[in-house]
Amino acid sequence: MGRIRTNPNRLLRAASPGFTLVELMVAMAAGLLIATAAFSFSKQATRAFAQEARIASTQMSVLAGFQRLQADVSRASYMSSPNFARDAAFNRICEYNNPGYWPSQLSNLAGLSITVEGSKTAPAVTTLPDGKAPDSVRIVGNLVTAEAFTVLAILPGQSAGHDVYIRTNDGPSTRAGFVGAAGGLFTTVFAPGRILRIVDKQGHQHYSVISANSWSGGQPFISTTLPLPMKGQGANPMCSIDGIGTDTQVNVVNIVDYGITNLSQINKVDYNNTIYSTGTDFSANTAVELTQRTELVRREVLVGQNAAPAFFQDPTAVVVAEYAVDLRFAAWTSNTNVAGCGAPTVGLRYCPYSSPAIAATLMSVAGPYSPGNPATGPESVRSVQMRLVTRSREVDRAADLTPGAPIPPLTNGAIYRVAVGTGWARARTLVADVALPNQRGDAWN
């Protein structure tokens, strides 16, 4: 009788235990729970890293903008006047307010002009926790070069002003890059609309506005809008330029404004297609971001026939630091009689942020002055303390850190959070003291 053959593999499978439906469901549920936990941890970690990346970007933005502001403020009055009106009163500036020689837009200028709450009327600017709005500042000085150039000759121009020819075969022109067939940086430095300052051999200062420049056959000259007071001309013949001005010194003077604003309303293509474009803004609240965000902006005032618009209405304004929310200035002054400031320390008084004394006394260009007494106006400012605050691009919290708790006062030098729409964003604050060396050594100091 034949033997019955069996398949050993079939017997092995039959003897192996299997998973019941309950065991399978438990395993799947446990796996799903672990996957959910891993995803949750990953999401939280990604969010934390994204928040830190945003605040790092904020830190870089505030640092870059702050350094540029510091550099400009430190050159206030550089190769210029700390107070045009007082210099004119001491016969250091010639033909001041004489319509035949003096451009009206240059009257009442000062090396440093701080406007307390000067950004208050700018778009999107809001009142800060201390009840104040950000300041604005105007800086007047040579901000583009460290050179004073030697005059070859001052000759009558084709228009109402003069043509000022400068030497090109000396150190200042070479160091400034006035070389080559096109003159290099000559036309950039002496751009139309900037101020031209000439210091004659007696030390008198003469100012005009640049109307044009030319590099004609390698011989550069700058044209002025109004004539310069040459020898024997003007209301005071003793305050004039000798001969044809050979070997006098000439330099450019800039007028620059800083403030806080939103530039979306000026319809500047460069910004409408980037920072104010809905296509490039991926925040959770786009409408709030585009209409309520503010920046630290810088604009150079080019003097023309018409008065310059406010800095927040000027299409030439450029963004220096994105998402800036506050700009404040305090001052150290040699005017020890100023009210509303701290007690004198080593001959100086400290006027805190938003102090009424800054606007009422320190920024008054025509205040009384008696020889032998301390200066009282902008020329008395020896150092300024600046504070710039920027926020992160997106809100990090839907609620305040401690709802109902007061935000630290600005006098403490920091803002830790900023309300944005219905949420709160973190902020970064930088503070620095900037000395004003060009405001010392004048006739009144």
ROBA-805509 format. One line per field, with one value per residue (C-alpha): residue in three letters; x, y, z. Coordinates in steps of 0.25 Angstrom, whole numbers, plus 2048, in hexadecimal, padded with zeros to 3 digits. Layout:
! ROBA-805509
aa: Ala ...
xx: X ...
yy: Y ...
zz: Z ...
***
This chain:
! ROBA-805509
aa: Met Gly Arg Ile Arg Thr Asn Pro Asn Arg Leu Leu Arg Ala Ala Ser Pro Gly Phe Thr Leu Val Glu Leu Met Val Ala Met Ala Ala Gly Leu Leu Ile Ala Thr Ala Ala Phe Ser Phe Ser Lys Gln Ala Thr Arg Ala Phe Ala Gln Glu Ala Arg Ile Ala Ser Thr Gln Met Ser Val Leu Ala Gly Phe Gln Arg Leu Gln Ala Asp Val Ser Arg Ala Ser Tyr Met Ser Ser Pro Asn Phe Ala Arg Asp Ala Ala Phe Asn Arg Ile Cys Glu Tyr Asn Asn Pro Gly Tyr Trp Pro Ser Gln Leu Ser Asn Leu Ala Gly Leu Ser Ile Thr Val Glu Gly Ser Lys Thr Ala Pro Ala Val Thr Thr Leu Pro Asp Gly Lys Ala Pro Asp Ser Val Arg Ile Val Gly Asn Leu Val Thr Ala Glu Ala Phe Thr Val Leu Ala Ile Leu Pro Gly Gln Ser Ala Gly His Asp Val Tyr Ile Arg Thr Asn Asp Gly Pro Ser Thr Arg Ala Gly Phe Val Gly Ala Ala Gly Gly Leu Phe Thr Thr Val Phe Ala Pro Gly Arg Ile Leu Arg Ile Val Asp Lys Gln Gly His Gln His Tyr Ser Val Ile Ser Ala Asn Ser Trp Ser Gly Gly Gln Pro Phe Ile Ser Thr Thr Leu Pro Leu Pro Met Lys Gly Gln Gly Ala Asn Pro Met Cys Ser Ile Asp Gly Ile Gly Thr Asp Thr Gln Val Asn Val Val Asn Ile Val Asp Tyr Gly Ile Thr Asn Leu Ser Gln Ile Asn Lys Val Asp Tyr Asn Asn Thr Ile Tyr Ser Thr Gly Thr Asp Phe Ser Ala Asn Thr Ala Val Glu Leu Thr Gln Arg Thr Glu Leu Val Arg Arg Glu Val Leu Val Gly Gln Asn Ala Ala Pro Ala Phe Phe Gln Asp Pro Thr Ala Val Val Val Ala Glu Tyr Ala Val Asp Leu Arg Phe Ala Ala Trp Thr Ser Asn Thr Asn Val Ala Gly Cys Gly Ala Pro Thr Val Gly Leu Arg Tyr Cys Pro Tyr Ser Ser Pro Ala Ile Ala Ala Thr Leu Met Ser Val Ala Gly Pro Tyr Ser Pro Gly Asn Pro Ala Thr Gly Pro Glu Ser Val Arg Ser Val Gln Met Arg Leu Val Thr Arg Ser Arg Glu Val Asp Arg Ala Ala Asp Leu Thr Pro Gly Ala Pro Ile Pro Pro Leu Thr Asn Gly Ala Ile Tyr Arg Val Ala Val Gly Thr Gly Trp Ala Arg Ala Arg Thr Leu Val Ala Asp Val Ala Leu Pro Asn Gln Arg Gly Asp Ala Trp Asn
xx: 800 806 80A 802 80B 80A 80F 819 817 808 809 813 809 7FE 806 80A 801 7FA 7F6 7E8 7E0 7E0 7EF 7F1 7E8 7F0 7FD 7F7 7F2 800 807 7FE 7FF 80F 80E 805 80E 81A 813 80F 81D 822 818 81B 82A 828 81F 82A 835 82D 82A 839 83C 832 838 846 842 83C 849 851 847 848 857 859 850 855 864 860 858 864 86E 865 863 871 874 86A 870 87C 882 875 870 869 860 85F 858 863 86E 869 867 876 879 87E 874 873 866 85D 84E 852 849 853 85D 856 84D 840 840 84D 848 847 84F 856 860 856 847 83F 830 829 81E 822 81C 80F 807 80E 805 803 80B 804 806 80F 80E 813 808 812 815 823 82C 832 840 846 856 85D 86C 875 871 877 886 890 897 897 89B 8A4 89E 8A5 89C 88E 889 87B 872 869 85D 85B 865 874 87C 886 892 89A 8A8 8A9 8B8 8B9 8B6 8A8 8A3 8AB 8A6 898 899 898 89F 89D 897 889 88E 88B 883 883 875 870 876 872 864 85A 852 85D 863 870 879 885 88F 897 8A5 8A0 898 88A 880 878 86C 864 85C 862 85A 863 871 87A 887 88B 897 89C 89A 88E 886 879 86E 867 858 85C 868 873 878 885 88E 887 879 86E 869 876 882 88B 884 887 890 89D 8A1 89B 89C 8A8 8AD 8A0 89A 88D 885 877 86C 861 853 84E 841 83E 830 826 81B 814 818 80D 806 811 80F 81E 820 82C 824 816 81C 823 820 813 80E 804 80B 817 811 80E 80A 7FD 7F7 7FB 7F1 7F7 805 804 7FC 801 810 81A 829 834 836 841 83F 849 843 847 845 83C 833 828 828 82B 81F 81F 828 81D 817 824 826 835 834 83B 839 844 83E 831 827 82C 822 829 834 838 843 848 853 85F 861 86B 85F 85F 854 84A 83D 837 844 84C 856 864 86E 87C 877 86C 85D 855 848 840 838 82C 830 829 837 83C 832 830 83F 849 843 841 84A 847 848 84F 85E 868 877 87D 871 86E 867 858 854 857 866 866 863 86F 869 85C 857 84F 845 840 835 831 827 827 820 815 80E 813 807 7F8 7F8 801 80C 804 7F6 7F4 802 808 812 820 821 82A 833 838 83E 837 82A 828 81B 813 804 801 7F3 7ED 7FA 808 816 823 82C 83B 840 84E 853 860 866 86C 876 875 884 881 878 885 88F 886 886 87C 881
yy: 800 80D 818 825 831 83E 84C 850 85F 85E 857 862 86D 866 865 874 87D 88A 898 899 8A5 8AC 8AA 8B0 8BC 8BF 8BF 8C8 8D2 8D2 8D4 8E0 8E6 8E5 8EB 8F7 8FA 8FA 903 90C 90D 910 91B 922 921 927 932 935 935 93E 948 948 94B 956 95D 95B 962 96D 96E 96F 97A 982 981 985 991 996 996 99E 9A8 9A9 9AB 9B7 9BD 9BD 9C6 9D0 9DE 9D7 9E2 9EA 9F3 9EE 9FA A03 A0E A10 A0E A19 A22 A20 A24 A15 A13 A1E A24 A1C A1E A28 A24 A28 A1E A15 A09 A0B 9FC 9FC A06 A01 9F4 9ED 9E1 9D9 9DC 9D2 9D3 9CC 9C4 9C8 9BB 9BC 9C0 9B6 9AA 99E 9A4 9A2 9A7 99F 99A 9A7 9AF 9B5 9B3 9B0 9BC 9C1 9C7 9D0 9CF 9DA 9D7 9D1 9C2 9BD 9C1 9C5 9CE 9DD 9E0 9EC 9F6 9FA A05 A0B A11 A16 A0B A0B A0C A15 A0E A0C A00 9FA 9F3 9EA 9E4 9D5 9D3 9D4 9CA 9CD 9CB 9BE 9B8 9BB 9B4 9C0 9B9 9B4 9B9 9BA 9C0 9B3 9B7 9C6 9C7 9BE 9C6 9D4 9D0 9DB 9DF 9DD 9E9 9EF 9F5 9FD A02 A0E A11 A1A A0E A13 A09 A0B A02 A00 9F4 9EC 9EE 9E5 9DF 9DC 9D4 9DC 9D7 9D2 9E0 9DE 9EA 9EB 9F6 9FD A02 A10 A18 A17 A24 A27 A33 A40 A3A A37 A3E A3D A3E A3A A2C A28 A1F A25 A26 A1A A11 A09 A00 A01 9F4 9EE 9E3 9DD 9DD 9D3 9D5 9C7 9C4 9B7 9B3 9A8 9A6 99C 99F 997 9A4 9AA 99F 99D 991 98B 98A 987 97B 976 979 97F 974 96A 960 960 961 954 959 954 962 968 974 978 976 97E 98A 98B 987 992 994 99D 9A5 9AF 9B9 9C4 9D2 9D7 9E6 9EB 9F6 9F0 9EC 9DD 9D4 9CE 9C2 9B8 9BE 9BE 9B4 9B4 9AF 9A2 997 995 98B 984 982 98E 993 99D 9A8 9B1 9BB 9C0 9CA 9CE 9DE 9E8 9F1 9F0 9FA 9F2 9EE 9E0 9D8 9D1 9D8 9DC 9D1 9D5 9E1 9DA 9D8 9CC 9CF 9C1 9BC 9C4 9CF 9DD 9E4 9DD 9E4 9F1 9F4 9EB 9EB 9FA A00 A0F A0F A1A A19 A22 A21 A1A A12 A03 A00 9FD 9F8 9EB 9EF 9EC 9DD 9D5 9C7 9C0 9B4 9AC 9A1 998 98D 983 978 96A 968 95F 95E 953 954 955 95C 965 95F 962 968 974 977 984 984 988 998 99D 9A4 996 996 98A 985 976 974 97C 97B 977 975 96B 965 969 969 969 975 978 985 98C 998 9A0 9AD 9B4 9BF 9CC 9D0 9DA 9E2 9E6 9F0 9FB A0A A08 9FC
zz: 800 7FC 806 807 804 80C 809 814 811 812 820 824 820 827 834 834 83D 836 83A 83F 83A 848 848 83A 83E 84B 843 839 843 84B 83E 83A 848 847 839 83E 849 840 837 842 848 83A 837 845 842 834 839 844 83A 831 83C 83F 831 830 83C 837 82A 833 83A 82D 828 834 835 826 827 834 82F 823 82C 836 82A 825 833 837 82A 82E 82B 824 81B 81D 828 835 835 828 82F 83A 830 828 834 837 828 826 81B 810 80A 813 80F 804 7F9 7EE 7F3 7FE 7FA 803 805 80D 817 826 823 82E 82E 837 838 840 83F 84B 846 838 832 839 82C 823 81E 827 833 840 84E 856 865 86B 863 859 84A 844 841 834 832 827 826 81E 81B 810 810 803 804 80E 804 802 7F4 7EF 7E6 7DA 7D6 7D8 7CB 7C7 7C2 7B6 7BF 7CC 7D4 7D3 7CE 7D9 7D2 7DB 7DA 7D5 7D7 7E6 7F2 7F5 7E7 7E5 7F2 7EF 7E2 7D8 7CD 7BF 7B3 7BA 7C7 7CF 7DC 7D9 7D4 7DF 7EA 7E5 7E1 7DD 7E9 7F3 7FB 7F7 802 7FF 80A 805 80A 815 81B 816 812 805 801 7F5 7EE 7E3 7D6 7CD 7CC 7C0 7BD 7B1 7AA 7B8 7BE 7C8 7CD 7D5 7D2 7DC 7DC 7E2 7E0 7EB 7F2 7EB 7EF 7F1 7EF 7F8 804 80C 803 80E 80E 800 7F7 7F3 7E4 7DC 7E9 7E5 7F0 7F9 7FD 7F9 7FD 7FC 807 808 80F 814 81B 823 829 82B 820 817 808 801 7FE 7F6 7EB 7E9 7E0 7E7 7F4 7EE 7E7 7F3 802 7FF 7F5 7F9 7F0 7F9 807 80D 81B 821 820 813 814 821 81C 810 816 824 823 825 821 824 818 813 809 803 801 7F4 7F4 7E8 7E5 7ED 7FC 7FE 802 810 811 811 804 7FC 7F1 7F3 801 803 80D 817 821 81F 829 832 83C 844 843 84E 852 85F 860 868 867 86C 86F 87E 880 877 87F 87F 87F 889 893 88D 88C 888 882 87A 87C 877 870 870 865 860 86A 867 868 85C 853 85B 85E 857 849 849 83F 842 851 859 85A 861 85F 86B 86E 86B 85E 85F 851 849 849 858 856 859 858 854 85A 84F 850 845 847 83C 83D 837 82A 830 83D 846 850 84F 85D 865 86D 87A 876 87E 882 87E 873 879 877 86C 876 879 86B 866 860 861 859 84F 84C 83D 839 843 847 84D 847 84E 84C 84D 852 850 858 855 859 84D 84F 846 845 83A 844 84C 84A 844 848 852 859
***
